[in-house]
Amino acid sequence: MLSISNLCKHFKGPDKVVHAVESISIEVARGEFAVVQGPSGCGKTTLLLAAGGLLQPDGGKVLVDGEDPYSLSPDARARFRAQKIGFVFQQFHLIPYLTVLDNILAPAIAAGTHPLERAKDLISHFNLDSRINHVPAELSTGERQRVALARALLNQPVLLLADEPTGNLDGKNAEIVLGHMKEFARGDGAVLLVTHDPFATKYADKTLSMADGKLLEG
């Protein structure tokens, strides 16, 4: 489902070139929940953005469902992301003036679909029925992350990419969010989650450790 081969990404700093990701290879199969853990600044987010077609790598290759998103034009790549990949971030990135329903429906614009019934089904699945017409400021932190996860799943992606999705959550809400991600993987999806928190690893089928832009052995 996700195949990353010898991925490299470098950034030019004021004094030297920063090797954010250096020769990383990862395979995440359908039905698999993979976690990459490591300290802040080790390159996890760079890895995730490159895996999701959001950050052109300097070397190596990314395949999602057998296709290289970086071989596509920018417009085609955006459509590919909208149709194939769901993203979940620590900061939620909900649109503050939209309701729960409209926030969840937002990805349908990029995909060119109108999945109102699916959005309502996701709202029920994530126990948000009583919040359907509320804006993000009226939600708890856990509810906001559930809305973000429902939004990521709207277009029925094959791959879910998550960057510190439990970073702002208490233990109970972290378990709810991670449980839903595990459920997605078991439903023939694939999940790659990056985090500095070892808590997520208890949900993982595969755990990898990262430091200084490289995967650690063992």
C-alpha positions as CSV (number, residue, x, y, z in Angstrom):
1,M,0.0,0.0,0.0
2,L,2.8,2.5,1.0
3,S,6.3,1.8,-0.2
4,I,9.1,4.2,0.6
5,S,12.5,3.4,-0.9
6,N,15.7,5.2,0.0
7,L,13.9,8.4,0.7
8,C,16.1,11.5,1.2
9,K,15.2,15.1,2.0
10,H,17.7,17.9,2.6
11,F,17.2,21.5,3.6
12,K,19.7,24.3,3.2
13,G,20.4,25.9,6.6
14,P,22.3,29.1,7.4
15,D,25.5,27.3,8.0
16,K,25.1,23.8,6.5
17,V,22.8,21.4,4.7
18,V,20.4,19.7,7.1
19,H,19.8,16.0,6.3
20,A,16.2,15.8,7.5
21,V,15.5,12.3,6.1
22,E,18.4,10.1,5.0
23,S,18.0,6.9,3.0
24,I,14.8,5.7,4.7
25,S,12.9,2.7,3.4
26,I,9.5,1.6,4.8
27,E,6.7,-0.7,3.7
28,V,3.2,-0.5,5.1
29,A,0.8,-3.2,3.8
30,R,-3.0,-3.2,3.6
31,G,-4.4,-4.0,7.1
32,E,-1.2,-2.7,8.8
33,F,-0.8,0.0,11.4
34,A,2.8,1.2,11.5
35,V,4.2,3.7,14.0
36,V,7.4,5.6,13.6
37,Q,8.5,7.0,17.0
38,G,11.4,9.4,17.8
39,P,12.2,12.7,19.4
40,S,11.1,16.1,18.1
41,G,13.2,17.3,15.3
42,C,14.3,13.8,14.1
43,G,12.6,14.1,10.7
44,K,9.3,12.3,11.4
45,T,7.1,15.1,10.0
46,T,9.3,15.5,6.9
47,L,9.0,11.8,6.3
48,L,5.2,11.9,6.6
49,L,4.8,14.9,4.3
50,A,7.0,13.2,1.7
51,A,5.0,10.0,2.0
52,G,1.8,11.9,1.5
53,G,2.8,13.7,-1.7
54,L,3.1,17.0,0.0
55,L,6.9,17.4,0.0
56,Q,9.0,16.5,-3.0
57,P,11.9,14.3,-1.9
58,D,15.5,14.9,-3.1
59,G,16.0,11.2,-3.6
60,G,14.3,7.9,-3.4
61,K,10.8,6.9,-4.4
62,V,7.3,6.9,-2.9
63,L,4.5,4.6,-4.1
64,V,1.0,4.8,-2.8
65,D,-1.3,2.0,-4.0
66,G,1.3,1.3,-6.7
67,E,1.5,4.9,-8.0
68,D,4.2,7.5,-7.6
69,P,2.5,10.8,-6.7
70,Y,5.5,12.8,-7.7
71,S,5.2,11.5,-11.3
72,L,1.9,13.4,-11.6
73,S,1.3,17.1,-12.4
74,P,0.5,19.3,-9.4
75,D,-3.2,19.2,-10.1
76,A,-3.3,15.5,-10.7
77,R,-1.3,14.9,-7.5
78,A,-3.8,17.0,-5.5
79,R,-6.6,14.9,-6.8
80,F,-4.7,11.7,-6.1
81,R,-4.1,12.8,-2.5
82,A,-7.8,13.7,-2.1
83,Q,-8.9,10.3,-3.3
84,K,-6.2,8.0,-1.8
85,I,-4.8,9.6,1.3
86,G,-6.3,10.9,4.6
87,F,-4.2,13.2,6.8
88,V,-4.6,13.7,10.6
89,F,-2.5,16.3,12.4
90,Q,-1.9,17.3,16.0
91,Q,-3.4,20.8,15.5
92,F,-6.6,19.5,13.8
93,H,-6.7,22.3,11.1
94,L,-10.4,22.6,11.2
95,I,-12.0,25.6,9.5
96,P,-13.2,27.8,12.4
97,Y,-16.4,29.2,10.8
98,L,-17.7,25.9,9.4
99,T,-19.9,23.4,11.3
100,V,-18.8,19.9,12.1
101,L,-20.7,18.6,9.1
102,D,-19.2,21.2,6.7
103,N,-15.7,20.6,8.1
104,I,-16.0,16.9,7.4
105,L,-17.4,17.6,3.9
106,A,-14.5,19.9,3.0
107,P,-12.3,17.3,1.3
108,A,-15.2,16.5,-1.1
109,I,-14.5,19.7,-2.9
110,A,-11.0,18.5,-4.0
111,A,-12.3,15.1,-4.9
112,G,-15.3,16.4,-6.8
113,T,-17.8,14.3,-4.9
114,H,-20.9,15.0,-2.8
115,P,-20.9,12.4,0.0
116,L,-23.4,13.9,2.3
117,E,-24.7,10.5,3.6
118,R,-21.2,9.2,4.2
119,A,-20.4,12.4,6.2
120,K,-23.5,11.8,8.3
121,D,-22.6,8.1,8.8
122,L,-19.1,9.2,10.0
123,I,-20.6,11.7,12.4
124,S,-22.7,8.9,13.9
125,H,-19.7,6.5,14.0
126,F,-17.6,9.1,15.9
127,N,-20.5,9.9,18.3
128,L,-20.8,13.5,17.1
129,D,-24.5,13.6,16.3
130,S,-25.2,16.2,18.9
131,R,-22.4,18.4,17.6
132,I,-23.3,18.3,13.9
133,N,-24.1,22.0,13.7
134,H,-21.5,23.2,16.1
135,V,-18.3,25.1,15.1
136,P,-14.9,24.0,16.3
137,A,-14.8,26.6,19.2
138,E,-17.8,24.9,20.7
139,L,-16.2,21.4,20.8
140,S,-13.9,19.7,23.3
141,T,-10.4,18.9,22.2
142,G,-11.3,15.2,21.8
143,E,-14.3,16.1,19.7
144,R,-12.1,18.3,17.4
145,Q,-9.7,15.4,16.8
146,R,-12.6,13.1,16.0
147,V,-13.9,15.6,13.5
148,A,-10.5,15.8,12.0
149,L,-10.3,12.0,11.7
150,A,-13.8,11.8,10.2
151,R,-12.8,14.4,7.6
152,A,-9.7,12.4,6.8
153,L,-11.8,9.3,6.2
154,L,-14.5,11.0,4.1
155,N,-13.3,10.1,0.7
156,Q,-12.6,6.5,1.7
157,P,-8.8,6.7,1.4
158,V,-6.6,3.6,1.2
159,L,-3.9,5.3,3.3
160,L,-4.1,7.3,6.6
161,L,-1.1,9.4,7.6
162,A,-1.1,10.8,11.1
163,D,1.4,13.3,12.7
164,E,1.2,13.3,16.5
165,P,-2.6,12.8,16.4
166,T,-2.8,12.3,20.2
167,G,-0.4,15.1,21.2
168,N,-3.2,17.4,22.5
169,L,-5.4,14.6,23.9
170,D,-5.8,13.1,27.4
171,G,-5.4,9.3,27.8
172,K,-9.1,8.5,27.2
173,N,-9.5,10.5,24.0
174,A,-6.1,9.2,22.8
175,E,-7.4,5.6,23.1
176,I,-10.6,6.5,21.2
177,V,-8.7,8.1,18.3
178,L,-6.0,5.3,18.1
179,G,-8.8,2.7,18.3
180,H,-10.5,4.2,15.3
181,M,-7.3,4.3,13.4
182,K,-6.7,0.6,14.2
183,E,-10.2,-0.1,13.0
184,F,-9.5,1.6,9.7
185,A,-6.3,-0.5,9.3
186,R,-8.3,-3.7,10.0
187,G,-10.8,-2.7,7.4
188,D,-8.1,-3.1,4.7
189,G,-6.6,0.3,5.0
190,A,-3.0,1.2,5.9
191,V,-1.9,3.6,8.6
192,L,1.4,5.3,9.1
193,L,1.6,7.3,12.4
194,V,4.6,9.4,13.5
195,T,5.0,10.4,17.2
196,H,7.4,11.1,20.0
197,D,4.9,9.4,22.4
198,P,5.4,5.7,23.0
199,F,1.7,5.3,24.0
200,A,0.7,4.8,20.3
201,T,2.9,1.8,19.9
202,K,0.6,-0.5,21.8
203,Y,-1.8,-0.2,18.8
204,A,0.9,-0.8,16.2
205,D,1.5,-3.9,14.1
206,K,4.9,-2.5,13.3
207,T,7.0,0.0,15.3
208,L,10.1,1.7,13.9
209,S,12.4,4.2,15.7
210,M,13.9,7.3,14.1
211,A,16.7,9.6,15.1
212,D,18.7,12.3,13.3
213,G,16.9,11.6,10.0
214,K,17.5,7.9,10.0
215,L,15.7,4.7,11.0
216,L,17.4,2.9,13.9
217,E,18.2,-0.8,13.6
218,G,16.3,-3.4,15.7
